[in-house]
């Protein structure tokens, strides 16, 4: 794991890029979601004032990560289909494999379930505010 510090020489770029790297805030949402599982983070001040929400927030984080992972797997299928269409050769077996791929449907179901769970938990959080 690489840790960025303010003493490191920043990469060439805009001031905004340099400040983001110094602050340690990652730009990609999926990276930030995964970081929340393994690194300490400052809670939202409004959430810090609420009692008995720690478990709910852990479940919300889990639903966010599960949704992101399903979306990543769905994206891989879309990219594989695009690569097939843009490739130099078109093989019937490759096209058929993509057409009959049921894993992508499983990921769509998993995404639907995690989003439904996320919405319920966020609604519960809203009631606690």
GROMACS elastic network, one bead per residue, 0.5 to 0.9 nm:
[ bonds ]
;  ai    aj funct       b0    kb
    3    24     6  0.81792   500
    4     7     6  0.84330   500
    4     8     6  0.69497   500
    4    21     6  0.70157   500
    4    22     6  0.66061   500
    4    23     6  0.83317   500
    4    24     6  0.64922   500
    5     8     6  0.55939   500
    5     9     6  0.89510   500
    5    21     6  0.83879   500
    5    22     6  0.61743   500
    5    23     6  0.82709   500
    5    24     6  0.80363   500
    6     9     6  0.79585   500
    6    10     6  0.84877   500
    6    21     6  0.86075   500
    6    22     6  0.54089   500
    6    23     6  0.80836   500
    7    10     6  0.86975   500
    7    22     6  0.87707   500
    8    22     6  0.83909   500
   10    13     6  0.83428   500
   10    17     6  0.88394   500
   10    18     6  0.59707   500
   10    19     6  0.89457   500
   10    21     6  0.75289   500
   10    22     6  0.78680   500
   11    17     6  0.84197   500
   11    18     6  0.70439   500
   11    21     6  0.88283   500
   12    17     6  0.86175   500
   12    18     6  0.78724   500
   13    16     6  0.80808   500
   13    17     6  0.61397   500
   13    18     6  0.67729   500
   14    17     6  0.52758   500
   14    18     6  0.64129   500
   14    19     6  0.87264   500
   15    18     6  0.50705   500
   15    19     6  0.61269   500
   15    20     6  0.86009   500
   16    19     6  0.51495   500
   16    20     6  0.61726   500
   16    21     6  0.87017   500
   17    20     6  0.51447   500
   17    21     6  0.62978   500
   17    22     6  0.86677   500
   18    21     6  0.52512   500
   18    22     6  0.62149   500
   18    23     6  0.85900   500
   19    22     6  0.50721   500
   19    23     6  0.59885   500
   19    24     6  0.85218   500
   20    23     6  0.51253   500
   20    24     6  0.61662   500
   20    25     6  0.56949   500
   20    26     6  0.72074   500
   20    27     6  0.79116   500
   21    24     6  0.51473   500
   21    25     6  0.66647   500
   21    26     6  0.75865   500
   22    25     6  0.80250   500
   23    26     6  0.87420   500
   25    32     6  0.76932   500
   26    29     6  0.75846   500
   26    31     6  0.65743   500
   26    32     6  0.59542   500
   26    35     6  0.89443   500
   27    30     6  0.88288   500
   27    31     6  0.76103   500
   27    32     6  0.74990   500
   28    31     6  0.53477   500
   28    32     6  0.64572   500
   28    33     6  0.87996   500
   29    32     6  0.50850   500
   29    33     6  0.61599   500
   29    34     6  0.86954   500
   29    68     6  0.87473   500
   30    33     6  0.50289   500
   30    34     6  0.62470   500
   30    35     6  0.85506   500
   30    64     6  0.89880   500
   30    65     6  0.76493   500
   30    68     6  0.62614   500
   30    69     6  0.83034   500
   30    72     6  0.89649   500
   31    34     6  0.52012   500
   31    35     6  0.60707   500
   31    36     6  0.87721   500
   32    36     6  0.64113   500
   33    36     6  0.54296   500
   33    37     6  0.72617   500
   33    61     6  0.73525   500
   33    62     6  0.89569   500
   33    64     6  0.69167   500
   33    65     6  0.59832   500
   33    68     6  0.80442   500
   34    37     6  0.55238   500
   34    38     6  0.71219   500
   34    39     6  0.88161   500
   34    61     6  0.89560   500
   34    65     6  0.65491   500
   35    38     6  0.53619   500
   35    39     6  0.55686   500
   35    40     6  0.83332   500
   35    41     6  0.87747   500
   36    39     6  0.55567   500
   36    40     6  0.68480   500
   36    41     6  0.68240   500
   36    61     6  0.74853   500
   37    40     6  0.82284   500
   37    58     6  0.87671   500
   37    61     6  0.76348   500
   37    62     6  0.82038   500
   37    65     6  0.86741   500
   42    45     6  0.84029   500
   43    46     6  0.83192   500
   43    47     6  0.66861   500
   43    48     6  0.60763   500
   44    47     6  0.52281   500
   44    48     6  0.61403   500
   44    49     6  0.89451   500
   45    48     6  0.50132   500
   45    49     6  0.66460   500
   46    49     6  0.55110   500
   46    50     6  0.70800   500
   46   129     6  0.82994   500
   47    50     6  0.53251   500
   47    51     6  0.84467   500
   47    53     6  0.78444   500
   47   129     6  0.82193   500
   48    51     6  0.78694   500
   48    53     6  0.88023   500
   50    53     6  0.65218   500
   50   128     6  0.76971   500
   50   129     6  0.75479   500
   51    54     6  0.79493   500
   52    55     6  0.73596   500
   52    56     6  0.80920   500
   53    56     6  0.51202   500
   53    57     6  0.60847   500
   53    58     6  0.86264   500
   53   125     6  0.78208   500
   53   128     6  0.84897   500
   54    57     6  0.51982   500
   54    58     6  0.62944   500
   54    59     6  0.87941   500
   55    58     6  0.50007   500
   55    59     6  0.62738   500
   55    60     6  0.86108   500
   56    59     6  0.51328   500
   56    60     6  0.61933   500
   56    61     6  0.86428   500
   56   121     6  0.70060   500
   56   122     6  0.87674   500
   56   124     6  0.84686   500
   56   125     6  0.75871   500
   57    61     6  0.61000   500
   57    62     6  0.85072   500
   57   121     6  0.84920   500
   57   122     6  0.89571   500
   57   125     6  0.84054   500
   58    61     6  0.50822   500
   58    62     6  0.61866   500
   58    63     6  0.87001   500
   59    63     6  0.61746   500
   59    64     6  0.85782   500
   59   118     6  0.81724   500
   59   121     6  0.77291   500
   60    63     6  0.50859   500
   60    64     6  0.61820   500
   60    65     6  0.86788   500
   60   117     6  0.83209   500
   60   118     6  0.59382   500
   60   119     6  0.89373   500
   60   121     6  0.64109   500
   60   122     6  0.72374   500
   61    64     6  0.50586   500
   61    65     6  0.62621   500
   61    66     6  0.86417   500
   61   118     6  0.87304   500
   62    65     6  0.51381   500
   62    66     6  0.61010   500
   62    67     6  0.85175   500
   62   114     6  0.88181   500
   62   118     6  0.87458   500
   63    66     6  0.50847   500
   63    67     6  0.60302   500
   63    68     6  0.85107   500
   63   114     6  0.53952   500
   63   115     6  0.70168   500
   63   117     6  0.68325   500
   63   118     6  0.54901   500
   64    67     6  0.51981   500
   64    68     6  0.61868   500
   64    69     6  0.87042   500
   64   114     6  0.76377   500
   64   115     6  0.79433   500
   64   118     6  0.70678   500
   65    68     6  0.50428   500
   65    69     6  0.61475   500
   65    70     6  0.86415   500
   65   114     6  0.89983   500
   66    69     6  0.51547   500
   66    70     6  0.62515   500
   66    71     6  0.86045   500
   66   110     6  0.80899   500
   66   111     6  0.74046   500
   66   114     6  0.63665   500
   66   115     6  0.87812   500
   67    70     6  0.52223   500
   67    71     6  0.61648   500
   67    72     6  0.86253   500
   67   110     6  0.76845   500
   67   111     6  0.52498   500
   67   112     6  0.81958   500
   67   113     6  0.86216   500
   67   114     6  0.56707   500
   67   115     6  0.64911   500
   67   118     6  0.88035   500
   68    71     6  0.50621   500
   68    72     6  0.61451   500
   68    73     6  0.87375   500
   68   111     6  0.82137   500
   69    72     6  0.50382   500
   69    73     6  0.63403   500
   69    74     6  0.86832   500
   69   107     6  0.88654   500
   69   111     6  0.84756   500
   70    73     6  0.51561   500
   70    74     6  0.61960   500
   70    75     6  0.85313   500
   70   104     6  0.89036   500
   70   107     6  0.53374   500
   70   108     6  0.70960   500
   70   109     6  0.89698   500
   70   110     6  0.66137   500
   70   111     6  0.55052   500
   70   114     6  0.89291   500
   71    74     6  0.50346   500
   71    75     6  0.60218   500
   71    76     6  0.86093   500
   71   107     6  0.76421   500
   71   108     6  0.80303   500
   71   111     6  0.69815   500
   72    75     6  0.50038   500
   72    76     6  0.62758   500
   72    77     6  0.88784   500
   73    76     6  0.50610   500
   73    77     6  0.65880   500
   73    78     6  0.88641   500
   73   103     6  0.88835   500
   73   104     6  0.72963   500
   73   107     6  0.69175   500
   74    77     6  0.52072   500
   74    78     6  0.64266   500
   74    79     6  0.87515   500
   74   103     6  0.88134   500
   74   104     6  0.57850   500
   74   105     6  0.85396   500
   74   107     6  0.64953   500
   74   108     6  0.72463   500
   75    79     6  0.60992   500
   75    80     6  0.85089   500
   76    79     6  0.50693   500
   76    80     6  0.60674   500
   76    81     6  0.85757   500
   77    80     6  0.50615   500
   77    81     6  0.62128   500
   77    82     6  0.86203   500
   77    98     6  0.79005   500
   77   101     6  0.88017   500
   77   103     6  0.89794   500
   77   104     6  0.67081   500
   78    81     6  0.51041   500
   78    82     6  0.61807   500
   78    83     6  0.85807   500
   79    83     6  0.59639   500
   79    84     6  0.84273   500
   80    83     6  0.50417   500
   80    84     6  0.61241   500
   80    85     6  0.86724   500
   80    98     6  0.80436   500
   81    84     6  0.50725   500
   81    85     6  0.63046   500
   81    86     6  0.86961   500
   81    95     6  0.81846   500
   81    98     6  0.68818   500
   82    85     6  0.50734   500
   82    86     6  0.61163   500
   82    87     6  0.83915   500
   83    86     6  0.51036   500
   83    87     6  0.57326   500
   84    87     6  0.51939   500
   84    88     6  0.84738   500
   84    89     6  0.80260   500
   84    90     6  0.68359   500
   84    91     6  0.86772   500
   84    94     6  0.77088   500
   84    95     6  0.74762   500
   85    88     6  0.85465   500
   85    89     6  0.87282   500
   85    90     6  0.74596   500
   86    89     6  0.85543   500
   86    90     6  0.89518   500
   87    90     6  0.69056   500
   90    93     6  0.88577   500
   90    94     6  0.75086   500
   90    95     6  0.75010   500
   91    94     6  0.53269   500
   91    95     6  0.64009   500
   91    96     6  0.86581   500
   92    95     6  0.51505   500
   92    96     6  0.60201   500
   92    97     6  0.84909   500
   93    96     6  0.50766   500
   93    97     6  0.60019   500
   93    98     6  0.86541   500
   94    97     6  0.51016   500
   94    98     6  0.63857   500
   94    99     6  0.86427   500
   95    98     6  0.52655   500
   95    99     6  0.61482   500
   95   100     6  0.86930   500
   96   100     6  0.60518   500
   96   101     6  0.83702   500
   97   100     6  0.53304   500
   97   101     6  0.59390   500
   98   101     6  0.51658   500
   98   102     6  0.88033   500
   99   102     6  0.85222   500
  101   104     6  0.64029   500
  101   105     6  0.78042   500
  102   105     6  0.51613   500
  102   106     6  0.64315   500
  102   107     6  0.87879   500
  103   107     6  0.62538   500
  103   108     6  0.86703   500
  104   107     6  0.50036   500
  104   108     6  0.62522   500
  104   109     6  0.86944   500
  105   109     6  0.62763   500
  105   110     6  0.85888   500
  106   109     6  0.50750   500
  106   110     6  0.61437   500
  106   111     6  0.85616   500
  107   111     6  0.59625   500
  107   112     6  0.84448   500
  108   111     6  0.50168   500
  108   112     6  0.61373   500
  108   113     6  0.86448   500
  109   112     6  0.50669   500
  109   113     6  0.62408   500
  109   114     6  0.86792   500
  110   113     6  0.51208   500
  110   114     6  0.61451   500
  110   115     6  0.85152   500
  111   114     6  0.51949   500
  111   115     6  0.60182   500
  111   116     6  0.84834   500
  112   115     6  0.52252   500
  112   116     6  0.61150   500
  112   117     6  0.85977   500
  113   116     6  0.51539   500
  113   117     6  0.61775   500
  113   118     6  0.85288   500
  114   117     6  0.50539   500
  114   118     6  0.59921   500
  114   119     6  0.85994   500
  115   119     6  0.60945   500
  115   120     6  0.85916   500
  116   119     6  0.52091   500
  116   120     6  0.63220   500
  116   121     6  0.87170   500
  117   120     6  0.51811   500
  117   121     6  0.62233   500
  117   122     6  0.85904   500
  118   121     6  0.51739   500
  118   122     6  0.60462   500
  118   123     6  0.84855   500
  119   122     6  0.51219   500
  119   123     6  0.60623   500
  119   124     6  0.86012   500
  120   123     6  0.50899   500
  120   124     6  0.62800   500
  120   125     6  0.87174   500
  121   125     6  0.62018   500
  121   126     6  0.85946   500
  122   126     6  0.61470   500
  122   127     6  0.87178   500
  123   127     6  0.64139   500
  123   128     6  0.88594   500
  124   127     6  0.51909   500
  124   128     6  0.65800   500
  125   128     6  0.51201   500
  125   129     6  0.66127   500
  126   129     6  0.53363   500
